[in-house]
Amino acid sequence: MTHDTRNGGQLLVDCLVALGARHSFGVPGESYLAVLDALHDTAGQLDFTICRQEGGAAYMAAAYGKLTGRPGIAWVTRGPGATNASIGVHTAMQDSAPMLLFVGQVGTHMKGREAFQELDYRAVFGSMVKWSVEIDDVDRIPEITARAWKTALTGRPGPVVVALPEDMLTATSTKPPLTGPSHYPEAEPSAEAIARTRDMLGAAKRPLILYGGCNWTSAGRAALHSFAEGSDIPVVSVFRYQDKFDNHSPAFCGEAGVGMMPHVRALIAGADVILAINNRFGENSTDGYTALTVPQPAQRLIHVHASDLELGKVYQPELGVQAGANAFIRALDAGGPLHGDWSDWRAEGRESYEAAFDLPDQPPPVDMGRVTAHLREVLPEDAIITNGAGNFAIWSGRFLKYGPKMRLLAPQSGSMGYGIPAAIAAKIVHPDRRVVCFAGDGDFQMNCQELATAAQAGAQPVILILNNGIYGTIRAHQERNYPERVSGTTMVNPDFPALARAYGFHAERVETTEGFAPAFARACASPTGAVLDLAISPEALTPRMTLSQMRAAGLEKVAKG
């Protein structure tokens, strides 16, 4: 090939480099060999991390997008590779995280015959992504790549799937690659929208700010903090986005998520004006759509979102503003703080938030209340925390305080297995920062093979396995609804430290609460990352209710009919 002639694989990679892609994740496949060949020459420019399963690669891409605000990129082969990766695509969609999944496809001359591993990717991913497209002309690679990048980033960020027929990657083109990224500044709010927002909040007796989303800039976060704290308005994050606002601020009052704290529900239900900014109204942030009445809330609702599709999707706002969250809050803050008679309302919310950290002793061996109290003292201010899904995630989600530099990578979709790949991606992006993953024993085994990816990439986090020998979330529901009829929720686990050491990690079993602090210090000092296997009692199923208490409540419920 001449300098002006490229095959489709080279053209695609050159376009991604021009757009600003710097890292990608994947499992190699014969369907995109031309891309792998192109990536051979991009080390240090567009790096490729070899993963052990496509679900892990897709999780890494989803977490990368959430952490950096740039599209996370995953490469997978056709058929089983694509379907394995679908879990990360769904996670990115529910997280509103920018992501590009490139999928190998059968050659165009074989389409529609159910060739080896053939899938219709528009049909498979249609409801799961912002856009699904298949390249059918090598000359259109720059056009489609640019549109995919833009689609993943703008409006409500999310995943895009691009199918790559083999012959489109080996065919040659004289089409030049892209020369650089386009810029799409956020839509600014109108002066009328800002004025009406200030009037509605100013007239409130119990105002509340409810925020979400991963696409906040540092300037936007600073303006949100300035306006909320200056106006003395309580702030609540939606599920798993509490890291976007300084939890040490007197304005921060908690997270609206699974197992919503009573004081958070009371703030949402009791507010008379709610400024909802950059959030979609999901099930978890509304307590199953009960904290606000569908479709017309009793509260005066101001909903601000970059995507018109989110405005009025569930709740009809009195004022719906299609604007970028950062642009909106900067404009709102520029008008100065508001002053109203609601300081007691904010103070009560904050007092309840602080009180939630006072916990009873947890059943031994290891007391996670005391573990998280220690972590609040010793974690660096720029630590990155990750977790998957399960009852264990309450400890990283609710009992750590996220300062302005800390980050939380956790799936809104409640997807088990996300934490380890997310931690690896975080360590690749920020190799000098402390990355700590919380994983249940069931959650850990969803993607523990990616420890090999971490070792090969030199991106080894500290992983805490909360090992209680059960699928805790399901057991909790089981005890409430079918007490004394345990079925399918007890696990026989391997020797986790031995497994971790086989992957090259430092590893220890922690048998007592007192043993955690020195073990964590050794873990942080290890140059190879670490896995700490914490002995957690099955009784310690939630911070305030034991397994036996749940069973007793379930039996009482059954007895009452």
Secondary structure, 3 states (H helix, E strand, C coil): CCCCCEEHHHHHHHHHHHHCCCEEEECCCHHHHHHHHHHCCCCCCCEEEECCCHHHHHHHHHHHHHHHCCCEEEEECCCHHHHHHHHHHHHHHHHCCCEEEEEEECCHHHCCCCCCCCCCHHHHHCCCCCEEEECCCHHHHHHHHHHHHHHHHCCCCCEEEEEEEHHHHHCEECCCCCCCCCCCCCCCCCHHHHHHHHHHHHCCCCEEEEECCCCCCHHHHHHHHHHHHHHCCCEEEECCCHHHCCCCCCCEEEEECCCCCHHHHHHHHHCCEEEEECCCCCCHHHCCCCCCCCCCCCCEEEEEECCCCCCCCCCCCCEEEECCHHHHHHHHHHCCCCCCCCHHHHHHHHHHHHHCCCCCCCCCCCCHHHHHHHHHHHCCCCCEEEECCCCCHHHHHHCCCCCCCCEEECCCCCCCCCHHHHHHHHHHHCCCCCEEEEEEHHHHCCCCCHHHHHHHHCCCCEEEEEECCECHHHHHHHHHHCCCCCCCCECCCCCHHHHHHHCCCEEEEECCCCCHHHHHHHHHHCCCCEEEEEECCCCCCCCCCCHHHHHHHHHHHHHCC
